[in-house]
Structure formats: structure tokens, C-alpha cells
Amino acid sequence: MPELLPDRRRREILARVRAAGAVRVAELAKELEVSDMTVRRDLERLARDGELQKVHGGATLPSDSSAAEPGFARKSGLQLPEKAA
């Protein structure tokens, strides 16, 4: 797999969490061909945005969220022209 840009890599991680319910850092690092630290930074960013919940060794979906519902930080940047109107 060619190296993914950070935003695309985070979208791939999020898709995997939503599909499986949970992911492990070591598995993601191997599959995405990046370091464990890169995956941890991506998980930190996604957790800060409310997209997932970090757990020891990986991440899960937030316990109070739907798999199809994006986090607040992500939603706040969507449909800006409509919100401005």
C-alpha cells in the first residue's frame, strides 16, 4: 500500500474502526505501513475530534455514538455556506 496523506490515513483508520468496532495500533501500523507512533498520533487527533475513543493498544467507537454519525468537530466544518445563510 502506498503511503497515504495524513487526512486520508485518518479517514481509513476511522472507516476501519466503524467497520470492526475496534482497532489495534500494531495492526493498523502494519497494514498502513507507518510507525506505531504515527498511528497513535492519528488516533489522538481522531479522539480529540470526537470520532473515536482511544483505549490501551488501540481505539473503539465512542460508547455514546452511532457508527454513521460524525463527531462534532467534523460536523462543525460541514455545509458552511448553508450554515452562514
HTML snippet that shows the backbone in 3Dmol.js (N, CA, C, O; Angstrom):
<script src="https://3Dmol.org/build/3Dmol-min.js"></script>
<div id="view" style="width:600px;height:400px;position:relative"></div>
<script>
const pdb = `
ATOM      1  N   MET A   1       0.855  -1.177   0.000  1.00  0.00           N
ATOM      2  CA  MET A   1       0.000   0.000   0.000  1.00  0.00           C
ATOM      3  C   MET A   1       0.899   1.238   0.000  1.00  0.00           C
ATOM      4  O   MET A   1       1.795   1.346   0.837  1.00  0.00           O
ATOM      5  N   PRO A   2       0.671   2.172  -0.928  1.00  0.00           N
ATOM      6  CA  PRO A   2       1.487   3.391  -0.933  1.00  0.00           C
ATOM      7  C   PRO A   2       1.170   4.249   0.287  1.00  0.00           C
ATOM      8  O   PRO A   2       0.087   4.160   0.865  1.00  0.00           O
ATOM      9  N   GLU A   3       2.140   5.081   0.666  1.00  0.00           N
ATOM     10  CA  GLU A   3       1.945   5.939   1.834  1.00  0.00           C
ATOM     11  C   GLU A   3       0.780   6.897   1.605  1.00  0.00           C
ATOM     12  O   GLU A   3       0.691   7.553   0.568  1.00  0.00           O
ATOM     13  N   LEU A   4      -0.103   6.963   2.585  1.00  0.00           N
ATOM     14  CA  LEU A   4      -1.277   7.825   2.499  1.00  0.00           C
ATOM     15  C   LEU A   4      -0.989   9.169   3.143  1.00  0.00           C
ATOM     16  O   LEU A   4      -0.212   9.258   4.095  1.00  0.00           O
ATOM     17  N   LEU A   5      -1.612  10.206   2.625  1.00  0.00           N
ATOM     18  CA  LEU A   5      -1.528  11.507   3.264  1.00  0.00           C
ATOM     19  C   LEU A   5      -2.260  11.436   4.600  1.00  0.00           C
ATOM     20  O   LEU A   5      -3.162  10.615   4.760  1.00  0.00           O
ATOM     21  N   PRO A   6      -1.888  12.281   5.564  1.00  0.00           N
ATOM     22  CA  PRO A   6      -2.465  12.176   6.907  1.00  0.00           C
ATOM     23  C   PRO A   6      -3.994  12.189   6.955  1.00  0.00           C
ATOM     24  O   PRO A   6      -4.585  11.372   7.661  1.00  0.00           O
ATOM     25  N   ASP A   7      -4.645  13.091   6.226  1.00  0.00           N
ATOM     26  CA  ASP A   7      -6.110  13.131   6.274  1.00  0.00           C
ATOM     27  C   ASP A   7      -6.725  11.856   5.711  1.00  0.00           C
ATOM     28  O   ASP A   7      -7.688  11.322   6.262  1.00  0.00           O
ATOM     29  N   ARG A   8      -6.170  11.383   4.627  1.00  0.00           N
ATOM     30  CA  ARG A   8      -6.695  10.154   4.032  1.00  0.00           C
ATOM     31  C   ARG A   8      -6.437   8.957   4.946  1.00  0.00           C
ATOM     32  O   ARG A   8      -7.280   8.069   5.072  1.00  0.00           O
ATOM     33  N   ARG A   9      -5.264   8.943   5.581  1.00  0.00           N
ATOM     34  CA  ARG A   9      -4.929   7.852   6.502  1.00  0.00           C
ATOM     35  C   ARG A   9      -5.897   7.850   7.685  1.00  0.00           C
ATOM     36  O   ARG A   9      -6.357   6.790   8.110  1.00  0.00           O
ATOM     37  N   ARG A  10      -6.207   9.039   8.219  1.00  0.00           N
ATOM     38  CA  ARG A  10      -7.159   9.100   9.337  1.00  0.00           C
ATOM     39  C   ARG A  10      -8.548   8.655   8.907  1.00  0.00           C
ATOM     40  O   ARG A  10      -9.254   8.004   9.677  1.00  0.00           O
ATOM     41  N   ARG A  11      -8.951   8.999   7.682  1.00  0.00           N
ATOM     42  CA  ARG A  11     -10.257   8.528   7.189  1.00  0.00           C
ATOM     43  C   ARG A  11     -10.270   7.010   7.071  1.00  0.00           C
ATOM     44  O   ARG A  11     -11.277   6.372   7.376  1.00  0.00           O
ATOM     45  N   GLU A  12      -9.162   6.431   6.633  1.00  0.00           N
ATOM     46  CA  GLU A  12      -9.051   4.976   6.527  1.00  0.00           C
ATOM     47  C   GLU A  12      -9.122   4.330   7.918  1.00  0.00           C
ATOM     48  O   GLU A  12      -9.792   3.315   8.105  1.00  0.00           O
ATOM     49  N   ILE A  13      -8.430   4.923   8.875  1.00  0.00           N
ATOM     50  CA  ILE A  13      -8.480   4.405  10.250  1.00  0.00           C
ATOM     51  C   ILE A  13      -9.906   4.466  10.773  1.00  0.00           C
ATOM     52  O   ILE A  13     -10.397   3.495  11.348  1.00  0.00           O
ATOM     53  N   LEU A  14     -10.568   5.587  10.583  1.00  0.00           N
ATOM     54  CA  LEU A  14     -11.934   5.744  11.063  1.00  0.00           C
ATOM     55  C   LEU A  14     -12.872   4.742  10.391  1.00  0.00           C
ATOM     56  O   LEU A  14     -13.748   4.179  11.047  1.00  0.00           O
ATOM     57  N   ALA A  15     -12.698   4.519   9.103  1.00  0.00           N
ATOM     58  CA  ALA A  15     -13.526   3.533   8.395  1.00  0.00           C
ATOM     59  C   ALA A  15     -13.330   2.143   8.988  1.00  0.00           C
ATOM     60  O   ALA A  15     -14.284   1.377   9.125  1.00  0.00           O
ATOM     61  N   ARG A  16     -12.097   1.828   9.335  1.00  0.00           N
ATOM     62  CA  ARG A  16     -11.814   0.514   9.923  1.00  0.00           C
ATOM     63  C   ARG A  16     -12.423   0.379  11.314  1.00  0.00           C
ATOM     64  O   ARG A  16     -12.935  -0.681  11.672  1.00  0.00           O
ATOM     65  N   VAL A  17     -12.368   1.451  12.094  1.00  0.00           N
ATOM     66  CA  VAL A  17     -12.986   1.415  13.426  1.00  0.00           C
ATOM     67  C   VAL A  17     -14.492   1.235  13.285  1.00  0.00           C
ATOM     68  O   VAL A  17     -15.091   0.429  13.996  1.00  0.00           O
ATOM     69  N   ARG A  18     -15.097   1.970  12.382  1.00  0.00           N
ATOM     70  CA  ARG A  18     -16.545   1.864  12.185  1.00  0.00           C
ATOM     71  C   ARG A  18     -16.944   0.477  11.690  1.00  0.00           C
ATOM     72  O   ARG A  18     -17.985  -0.045  12.089  1.00  0.00           O
ATOM     73  N   ALA A  19     -16.133  -0.121  10.829  1.00  0.00           N
ATOM     74  CA  ALA A  19     -16.452  -1.449  10.289  1.00  0.00           C
ATOM     75  C   ALA A  19     -16.278  -2.549  11.338  1.00  0.00           C
ATOM     76  O   ALA A  19     -17.100  -3.460  11.429  1.00  0.00           O
ATOM     77  N   ALA A  20     -15.206  -2.461  12.126  1.00  0.00           N
ATOM     78  CA  ALA A  20     -14.882  -3.540  13.064  1.00  0.00           C
ATOM     79  C   ALA A  20     -15.315  -3.243  14.499  1.00  0.00           C
ATOM     80  O   ALA A  20     -15.428  -4.161  15.312  1.00  0.00           O
ATOM     81  N   GLY A  21     -15.557  -1.978  14.815  1.00  0.00           N
ATOM     82  CA  GLY A  21     -15.901  -1.613  16.182  1.00  0.00           C
ATOM     83  C   GLY A  21     -14.682  -1.294  17.036  1.00  0.00           C
ATOM     84  O   GLY A  21     -14.785  -0.582  18.034  1.00  0.00           O
ATOM     85  N   ALA A  22     -13.522  -1.824  16.640  1.00  0.00           N
ATOM     86  CA  ALA A  22     -12.286  -1.584  17.380  1.00  0.00           C
ATOM     87  C   ALA A  22     -11.097  -1.897  16.474  1.00  0.00           C
ATOM     88  O   ALA A  22     -11.197  -2.713  15.558  1.00  0.00           O
ATOM     89  N   VAL A  23      -9.975  -1.236  16.742  1.00  0.00           N
ATOM     90  CA  VAL A  23      -8.731  -1.492  16.004  1.00  0.00           C
ATOM     91  C   VAL A  23      -7.569  -1.504  16.981  1.00  0.00           C
ATOM     92  O   VAL A  23      -7.656  -0.961  18.082  1.00  0.00           O
ATOM     93  N   ARG A  24      -6.478  -2.135  16.558  1.00  0.00           N
ATOM     94  CA  ARG A  24      -5.269  -2.178  17.366  1.00  0.00           C
ATOM     95  C   ARG A  24      -4.185  -1.387  16.653  1.00  0.00           C
ATOM     96  O   ARG A  24      -4.086  -1.417  15.426  1.00  0.00           O
ATOM     97  N   VAL A  25      -3.370  -0.677  17.430  1.00  0.00           N
ATOM     98  CA  VAL A  25      -2.301   0.155  16.878  1.00  0.00           C
ATOM     99  C   VAL A  25      -1.360  -0.676  16.020  1.00  0.00           C
ATOM    100  O   VAL A  25      -1.045  -0.290  14.895  1.00  0.00           O
ATOM    101  N   ALA A  26      -0.908  -1.808  16.536  1.00  0.00           N
ATOM    102  CA  ALA A  26       0.076  -2.625  15.816  1.00  0.00           C
ATOM    103  C   ALA A  26      -0.467  -3.102  14.471  1.00  0.00           C
ATOM    104  O   ALA A  26       0.259  -3.106  13.477  1.00  0.00           O
ATOM    105  N   GLU A  27      -1.732  -3.502  14.433  1.00  0.00           N
ATOM    106  CA  GLU A  27      -2.329  -3.963  13.178  1.00  0.00           C
ATOM    107  C   GLU A  27      -2.439  -2.829  12.169  1.00  0.00           C
ATOM    108  O   GLU A  27      -2.123  -3.006  10.992  1.00  0.00           O
ATOM    109  N   LEU A  28      -2.890  -1.659  12.630  1.00  0.00           N
ATOM    110  CA  LEU A  28      -3.004  -0.508  11.733  1.00  0.00           C
ATOM    111  C   LEU A  28      -1.636  -0.100  11.188  1.00  0.00           C
ATOM    112  O   LEU A  28      -1.500   0.184   9.998  1.00  0.00           O
ATOM    113  N   ALA A  29      -0.635  -0.069  12.048  1.00  0.00           N
ATOM    114  CA  ALA A  29       0.706   0.319  11.620  1.00  0.00           C
ATOM    115  C   ALA A  29       1.213  -0.612  10.523  1.00  0.00           C
ATOM    116  O   ALA A  29       1.787  -0.161   9.531  1.00  0.00           O
ATOM    117  N   LYS A  30       1.001  -1.891  10.706  1.00  0.00           N
ATOM    118  CA  LYS A  30       1.448  -2.866   9.714  1.00  0.00           C
ATOM    119  C   LYS A  30       0.665  -2.709   8.411  1.00  0.00           C
ATOM    120  O   LYS A  30       1.261  -2.670   7.334  1.00  0.00           O
ATOM    121  N   GLU A  31      -0.647  -2.620   8.498  1.00  0.00           N
ATOM    122  CA  GLU A  31      -1.486  -2.531   7.306  1.00  0.00           C
ATOM    123  C   GLU A  31      -1.285  -1.218   6.536  1.00  0.00           C
ATOM    124  O   GLU A  31      -1.310  -1.207   5.305  1.00  0.00           O
ATOM    125  N   LEU A  32      -1.086  -0.124   7.260  1.00  0.00           N
ATOM    126  CA  LEU A  32      -0.933   1.181   6.616  1.00  0.00           C
ATOM    127  C   LEU A  32       0.532   1.511   6.306  1.00  0.00           C
ATOM    128  O   LEU A  32       0.837   2.531   5.688  1.00  0.00           O
ATOM    129  N   GLU A  33       1.429   0.621   6.752  1.00  0.00           N
ATOM    130  CA  GLU A  33       2.867   0.774   6.517  1.00  0.00           C
ATOM    131  C   GLU A  33       3.408   2.093   7.076  1.00  0.00           C
ATOM    132  O   GLU A  33       4.123   2.833   6.400  1.00  0.00           O
ATOM    133  N   VAL A  34       3.043   2.358   8.329  1.00  0.00           N
ATOM    134  CA  VAL A  34       3.541   3.522   9.060  1.00  0.00           C
ATOM    135  C   VAL A  34       3.968   3.059  10.448  1.00  0.00           C
ATOM    136  O   VAL A  34       3.730   1.912  10.827  1.00  0.00           O
ATOM    137  N   SER A  35       4.595   3.949  11.198  1.00  0.00           N
ATOM    138  CA  SER A  35       5.056   3.585  12.536  1.00  0.00           C
ATOM    139  C   SER A  35       3.892   3.559  13.528  1.00  0.00           C
ATOM    140  O   SER A  35       2.836   4.147  13.294  1.00  0.00           O
ATOM    141  N   ASP A  36       4.120   2.860  14.642  1.00  0.00           N
ATOM    142  CA  ASP A  36       3.133   2.849  15.723  1.00  0.00           C
ATOM    143  C   ASP A  36       2.848   4.274  16.192  1.00  0.00           C
ATOM    144  O   ASP A  36       1.702   4.630  16.466  1.00  0.00           O
ATOM    145  N   MET A  37       3.905   5.086  16.281  1.00  0.00           N
ATOM    146  CA  MET A  37       3.743   6.466  16.750  1.00  0.00           C
ATOM    147  C   MET A  37       2.857   7.269  15.810  1.00  0.00           C
ATOM    148  O   MET A  37       2.065   8.089  16.274  1.00  0.00           O
ATOM    149  N   THR A  38       2.967   7.058  14.511  1.00  0.00           N
ATOM    150  CA  THR A  38       2.111   7.746  13.548  1.00  0.00           C
ATOM    151  C   THR A  38       0.653   7.366  13.778  1.00  0.00           C
ATOM    152  O   THR A  38      -0.228   8.225  13.760  1.00  0.00           O
ATOM    153  N   VAL A  39       0.403   6.087  13.992  1.00  0.00           N
ATOM    154  CA  VAL A  39      -0.964   5.633  14.256  1.00  0.00           C
ATOM    155  C   VAL A  39      -1.469   6.240  15.565  1.00  0.00           C
ATOM    156  O   VAL A  39      -2.614   6.686  15.641  1.00  0.00           O
ATOM    157  N   ARG A  40      -0.631   6.258  16.584  1.00  0.00           N
ATOM    158  CA  ARG A  40      -1.055   6.832  17.871  1.00  0.00           C
ATOM    159  C   ARG A  40      -1.411   8.313  17.730  1.00  0.00           C
ATOM    160  O   ARG A  40      -2.392   8.775  18.312  1.00  0.00           O
ATOM    161  N   ARG A  41      -0.615   9.054  16.960  1.00  0.00           N
ATOM    162  CA  ARG A  41      -0.926  10.474  16.724  1.00  0.00           C
ATOM    163  C   ARG A  41      -2.249  10.621  15.976  1.00  0.00           C
ATOM    164  O   ARG A  41      -3.051  11.501  16.289  1.00  0.00           O
ATOM    165  N   ASP A  42      -2.471   9.762  14.993  1.00  0.00           N
ATOM    166  CA  ASP A  42      -3.739   9.804  14.255  1.00  0.00           C
ATOM    167  C   ASP A  42      -4.913   9.480  15.173  1.00  0.00           C
ATOM    168  O   ASP A  42      -5.954  10.134  15.106  1.00  0.00           O
ATOM    169  N   LEU A  43      -4.749   8.481  16.022  1.00  0.00           N
ATOM    170  CA  LEU A  43      -5.822   8.130  16.960  1.00  0.00           C
ATOM    171  C   LEU A  43      -6.084   9.269  17.934  1.00  0.00           C
ATOM    172  O   LEU A  43      -7.234   9.549  18.273  1.00  0.00           O
ATOM    173  N   GLU A  44      -5.020   9.926  18.383  1.00  0.00           N
ATOM    174  CA  GLU A  44      -5.171  11.070  19.291  1.00  0.00           C
ATOM    175  C   GLU A  44      -5.990  12.168  18.624  1.00  0.00           C
ATOM    176  O   GLU A  44      -6.897  12.732  19.236  1.00  0.00           O
ATOM    177  N   ARG A  45      -5.672  12.464  17.386  1.00  0.00           N
ATOM    178  CA  ARG A  45      -6.401  13.508  16.647  1.00  0.00           C
ATOM    179  C   ARG A  45      -7.865  13.124  16.468  1.00  0.00           C
ATOM    180  O   ARG A  45      -8.751  13.950  16.684  1.00  0.00           O
ATOM    181  N   LEU A  46      -8.126  11.883  16.077  1.00  0.00           N
ATOM    182  CA  LEU A  46      -9.499  11.424  15.886  1.00  0.00           C
ATOM    183  C   LEU A  46     -10.266  11.415  17.205  1.00  0.00           C
ATOM    184  O   LEU A  46     -11.458  11.721  17.230  1.00  0.00           O
ATOM    185  N   ALA A  47      -9.593  11.068  18.295  1.00  0.00           N
ATOM    186  CA  ALA A  47     -10.235  11.091  19.612  1.00  0.00           C
ATOM    187  C   ALA A  47     -10.551  12.525  20.026  1.00  0.00           C
ATOM    188  O   ALA A  47     -11.626  12.790  20.566  1.00  0.00           O
ATOM    189  N   ARG A  48      -9.631  13.447  19.781  1.00  0.00           N
ATOM    190  CA  ARG A  48      -9.847  14.855  20.112  1.00  0.00           C
ATOM    191  C   ARG A  48     -11.029  15.423  19.323  1.00  0.00           C
ATOM    192  O   ARG A  48     -11.758  16.282  19.819  1.00  0.00           O
ATOM    193  N   ASP A  49     -11.212  14.937  18.093  1.00  0.00           N
ATOM    194  CA  ASP A  49     -12.330  15.380  17.255  1.00  0.00           C
ATOM    195  C   ASP A  49     -13.632  14.655  17.587  1.00  0.00           C
ATOM    196  O   ASP A  49     -14.670  14.940  16.989  1.00  0.00           O
ATOM    197  N   GLY A  50     -13.583  13.721  18.537  1.00  0.00           N
ATOM    198  CA  GLY A  50     -14.787  13.008  18.954  1.00  0.00           C
ATOM    199  C   GLY A  50     -15.194  11.869  18.038  1.00  0.00           C
ATOM    200  O   GLY A  50     -16.310  11.361  18.138  1.00  0.00           O
ATOM    201  N   GLU A  51     -14.299  11.464  17.146  1.00  0.00           N
ATOM    202  CA  GLU A  51     -14.627  10.422  16.175  1.00  0.00           C
ATOM    203  C   GLU A  51     -14.498   9.009  16.749  1.00  0.00           C
ATOM    204  O   GLU A  51     -15.204   8.094  16.326  1.00  0.00           O
ATOM    205  N   LEU A  52     -13.593   8.839  17.715  1.00  0.00           N
ATOM    206  CA  LEU A  52     -13.378   7.530  18.318  1.00  0.00           C
ATOM    207  C   LEU A  52     -12.892   7.711  19.741  1.00  0.00           C
ATOM    208  O   LEU A  52     -12.654   8.830  20.195  1.00  0.00           O
ATOM    209  N   GLN A  53     -12.748   6.596  20.438  1.00  0.00           N
ATOM    210  CA  GLN A  53     -12.265   6.609  21.812  1.00  0.00           C
ATOM    211  C   GLN A  53     -10.980   5.801  21.869  1.00  0.00           C
ATOM    212  O   GLN A  53     -10.959   4.633  21.481  1.00  0.00           O
ATOM    213  N   LYS A  54      -9.911   6.415  22.351  1.00  0.00           N
ATOM    214  CA  LYS A  54      -8.652   5.692  22.498  1.00  0.00           C
ATOM    215  C   LYS A  54      -8.749   4.745  23.686  1.00  0.00           C
ATOM    216  O   LYS A  54      -9.291   5.087  24.738  1.00  0.00           O
ATOM    217  N   VAL A  55      -8.216   3.563  23.492  1.00  0.00           N
ATOM    218  CA  VAL A  55      -8.110   2.582  24.572  1.00  0.00           C
ATOM    219  C   VAL A  55      -6.691   2.037  24.536  1.00  0.00           C
ATOM    220  O   VAL A  55      -5.963   2.257  23.569  1.00  0.00           O
ATOM    221  N   HIS A  56      -6.301   1.333  25.577  1.00  0.00           N
ATOM    222  CA  HIS A  56      -4.949   0.779  25.638  1.00  0.00           C
ATOM    223  C   HIS A  56      -4.691  -0.104  24.417  1.00  0.00           C
ATOM    224  O   HIS A  56      -5.355  -1.124  24.233  1.00  0.00           O
ATOM    225  N   GLY A  57      -3.732   0.287  23.590  1.00  0.00           N
ATOM    226  CA  GLY A  57      -3.350  -0.504  22.434  1.00  0.00           C
ATOM    227  C   GLY A  57      -4.158  -0.284  21.179  1.00  0.00           C
ATOM    228  O   GLY A  57      -3.913  -0.943  20.169  1.00  0.00           O
ATOM    229  N   GLY A  58      -5.129   0.637  21.212  1.00  0.00           N
ATOM    230  CA  GLY A  58      -5.933   0.842  20.014  1.00  0.00           C
ATOM    231  C   GLY A  58      -7.033   1.863  20.210  1.00  0.00           C
ATOM    232  O   GLY A  58      -6.864   2.852  20.923  1.00  0.00           O
ATOM    233  N   ALA A  59      -8.165   1.611  19.568  1.00  0.00           N
ATOM    234  CA  ALA A  59      -9.288   2.536  19.642  1.00  0.00           C
ATOM    235  C   ALA A  59     -10.593   1.805  19.384  1.00  0.00           C
ATOM    236  O   ALA A  59     -10.621   0.755  18.740  1.00  0.00           O
ATOM    237  N   THR A  60     -11.668   2.377  19.896  1.00  0.00           N
ATOM    238  CA  THR A  60     -13.015   1.856  19.680  1.00  0.00           C
ATOM    239  C   THR A  60     -13.921   3.015  19.296  1.00  0.00           C
ATOM    240  O   THR A  60     -13.525   4.180  19.350  1.00  0.00           O
ATOM    241  N   LEU A  61     -15.127   2.677  18.912  1.00  0.00           N
ATOM    242  CA  LEU A  61     -16.122   3.716  18.687  1.00  0.00           C
ATOM    243  C   LEU A  61     -16.487   4.325  20.034  1.00  0.00           C
ATOM    244  O   LEU A  61     -16.472   3.625  21.046  1.00  0.00           O
ATOM    245  N   PRO A  62     -16.817   5.617  20.070  1.00  0.00           N
ATOM    246  CA  PRO A  62     -17.276   6.196  21.334  1.00  0.00           C
ATOM    247  C   PRO A  62     -18.511   5.437  21.811  1.00  0.00           C
ATOM    248  O   PRO A  62     -19.368   5.075  21.004  1.00  0.00           O
ATOM    249  N   SER A  63     -18.604   5.199  23.093  1.00  0.00           N
ATOM    250  CA  SER A  63     -19.698   4.385  23.630  1.00  0.00           C
ATOM    251  C   SER A  63     -21.066   5.017  23.427  1.00  0.00           C
ATOM    252  O   SER A  63     -22.072   4.308  23.396  1.00  0.00           O
ATOM    253  N   ASP A  64     -21.124   6.334  23.289  1.00  0.00           N
ATOM    254  CA  ASP A  64     -22.415   7.005  23.135  1.00  0.00           C
ATOM    255  C   ASP A  64     -22.646   7.505  21.719  1.00  0.00           C
ATOM    256  O   ASP A  64     -23.403   8.454  21.515  1.00  0.00           O
ATOM    257  N   SER A  65     -21.999   6.874  20.731  1.00  0.00           N
ATOM    258  CA  SER A  65     -22.136   7.390  19.373  1.00  0.00           C
ATOM    259  C   SER A  65     -22.606   6.322  18.412  1.00  0.00           C
ATOM    260  O   SER A  65     -22.438   5.127  18.654  1.00  0.00           O
ATOM    261  N   SER A  66     -23.189   6.761  17.335  1.00  0.00           N
ATOM    262  CA  SER A  66     -23.590   5.881  16.250  1.00  0.00           C
ATOM    263  C   SER A  66     -22.416   5.747  15.291  1.00  0.00           C
ATOM    264  O   SER A  66     -21.656   6.699  15.110  1.00  0.00           O
ATOM    265  N   ALA A  67     -22.258   4.601  14.684  1.00  0.00           N
ATOM    266  CA  ALA A  67     -21.163   4.400  13.741  1.00  0.00           C
ATOM    267  C   ALA A  67     -21.297   5.297  12.519  1.00  0.00           C
ATOM    268  O   ALA A  67     -20.297   5.593  11.865  1.00  0.00           O
ATOM    269  N   ALA A  68     -22.493   5.727  12.200  1.00  0.00           N
ATOM    270  CA  ALA A  68     -22.702   6.535  10.996  1.00  0.00           C
ATOM    271  C   ALA A  68     -22.651   8.030  11.276  1.00  0.00           C
ATOM    272  O   ALA A  68     -22.681   8.828  10.339  1.00  0.00           O
ATOM    273  N   GLU A  69     -22.576   8.421  12.517  1.00  0.00           N
ATOM    274  CA  GLU A  69     -22.636   9.838  12.871  1.00  0.00           C
ATOM    275  C   GLU A  69     -21.243  10.409  13.093  1.00  0.00           C
ATOM    276  O   GLU A  69     -20.529   9.950  13.985  1.00  0.00           O
ATOM    277  N   PRO A  70     -20.833  11.412  12.290  1.00  0.00           N
ATOM    278  CA  PRO A  70     -19.525  12.015  12.516  1.00  0.00           C
ATOM    279  C   PRO A  70     -19.479  12.816  13.813  1.00  0.00           C
ATOM    280  O   PRO A  70     -20.519  13.244  14.314  1.00  0.00           O
ATOM    281  N   GLY A  71     -18.299  13.019  14.350  1.00  0.00           N
ATOM    282  CA  GLY A  71     -18.142  13.782  15.581  1.00  0.00           C
ATOM    283  C   GLY A  71     -18.446  15.253  15.396  1.00  0.00           C
ATOM    284  O   GLY A  71     -18.536  15.741  14.270  1.00  0.00           O
ATOM    285  N   PHE A  72     -18.604  15.965  16.515  1.00  0.00           N
ATOM    286  CA  PHE A  72     -18.965  17.379  16.487  1.00  0.00           C
ATOM    287  C   PHE A  72     -17.954  18.221  15.717  1.00  0.00           C
ATOM    288  O   PHE A  72     -18.328  19.061  14.899  1.00  0.00           O
ATOM    289  N   ALA A  73     -16.669  17.988  15.987  1.00  0.00           N
ATOM    290  CA  ALA A  73     -15.637  18.791  15.316  1.00  0.00           C
ATOM    291  C   ALA A  73     -15.719  18.634  13.804  1.00  0.00           C
ATOM    292  O   ALA A  73     -15.556  19.604  13.064  1.00  0.00           O
ATOM    293  N   ARG A  74     -15.965  17.438  13.356  1.00  0.00           N
ATOM    294  CA  ARG A  74     -16.060  17.208  11.916  1.00  0.00           C
ATOM    295  C   ARG A  74     -17.336  17.824  11.360  1.00  0.00           C
ATOM    296  O   ARG A  74     -17.307  18.452  10.302  1.00  0.00           O
ATOM    297  N   LYS A  75     -18.447  17.653  12.053  1.00  0.00           N
ATOM    298  CA  LYS A  75     -19.710  18.197  11.573  1.00  0.00           C
ATOM    299  C   LYS A  75     -19.701  19.718  11.544  1.00  0.00           C
ATOM    300  O   LYS A  75     -20.352  20.319  10.689  1.00  0.00           O
ATOM    301  N   SER A  76     -18.979  20.349  12.459  1.00  0.00           N
ATOM    302  CA  SER A  76     -18.974  21.807  12.510  1.00  0.00           C
ATOM    303  C   SER A  76     -18.342  22.413  11.271  1.00  0.00           C
ATOM    304  O   SER A  76     -18.583  23.581  10.963  1.00  0.00           O
ATOM    305  N   GLY A  77     -17.535  21.637  10.553  1.00  0.00           N
ATOM    306  CA  GLY A  77     -16.903  22.141   9.337  1.00  0.00           C
ATOM    307  C   GLY A  77     -17.662  21.805   8.066  1.00  0.00           C
ATOM    308  O   GLY A  77     -17.233  22.180   6.975  1.00  0.00           O
ATOM    309  N   LEU A  78     -18.775  21.109   8.186  1.00  0.00           N
ATOM    310  CA  LEU A  78     -19.561  20.727   7.021  1.00  0.00           C
ATOM    311  C   LEU A  78     -20.630  21.753   6.699  1.00  0.00           C
ATOM    312  O   LEU A  78     -21.145  22.417   7.598  1.00  0.00           O
ATOM    313  N   GLN A  79     -20.959  21.885   5.453  1.00  0.00           N
ATOM    314  CA  GLN A  79     -22.045  22.729   4.964  1.00  0.00           C
ATOM    315  C   GLN A  79     -21.977  24.151   5.504  1.00  0.00           C
ATOM    316  O   GLN A  79     -22.983  24.701   5.952  1.00  0.00           O
ATOM    317  N   LEU A  80     -20.783  24.745   5.460  1.00  0.00           N
ATOM    318  CA  LEU A  80     -20.591  26.080   5.977  1.00  0.00           C
ATOM    319  C   LEU A  80     -21.423  27.143   5.245  1.00  0.00           C
ATOM    320  O   LEU A  80     -21.976  28.022   5.907  1.00  0.00           O
ATOM    321  N   PRO A  81     -21.535  27.103   3.906  1.00  0.00           N
ATOM    322  CA  PRO A  81     -22.371  28.118   3.250  1.00  0.00           C
ATOM    323  C   PRO A  81     -23.829  28.071   3.703  1.00  0.00           C
ATOM    324  O   PRO A  81     -24.466  29.108   3.888  1.00  0.00           O
ATOM    325  N   GLU A  82     -24.351  26.847   3.878  1.00  0.00           N
ATOM    326  CA  GLU A  82     -25.735  26.714   4.332  1.00  0.00           C
ATOM    327  C   GLU A  82     -25.906  27.236   5.751  1.00  0.00           C
ATOM    328  O   GLU A  82     -26.924  27.848   6.072  1.00  0.00           O
ATOM    329  N   LYS A  83     -24.920  26.997   6.593  1.00  0.00           N
ATOM    330  CA  LYS A  83     -24.997  27.477   7.967  1.00  0.00           C
ATOM    331  C   LYS A  83     -24.903  29.000   8.025  1.00  0.00           C
ATOM    332  O   LYS A  83     -25.554  29.640   8.850  1.00  0.00           O
ATOM    333  N   ALA A  84     -24.093  29.566   7.146  1.00  0.00           N
ATOM    334  CA  ALA A  84     -23.953  31.026   7.104  1.00  0.00           C
ATOM    335  C   ALA A  84     -25.239  31.699   6.643  1.00  0.00           C
ATOM    336  O   ALA A  84     -25.559  32.805   7.078  1.00  0.00           O
ATOM    337  N   ALA A  85     -25.973  31.028   5.763  1.00  0.00           N
ATOM    338  CA  ALA A  85     -27.225  31.592   5.257  1.00  0.00           C
ATOM    339  C   ALA A  85     -28.250  31.581   6.353  1.00  0.00           C
ATOM    340  O   ALA A  85     -29.383  32.014   6.144  1.00  0.00           O
TER     341      ALA A  85
END
`;
const viewer = $3Dmol.createViewer("view");
viewer.addModel(pdb, "pdb");
viewer.setStyle({}, {cartoon: {color: "spectrum"}});
viewer.zoomTo();
viewer.render();
</script>
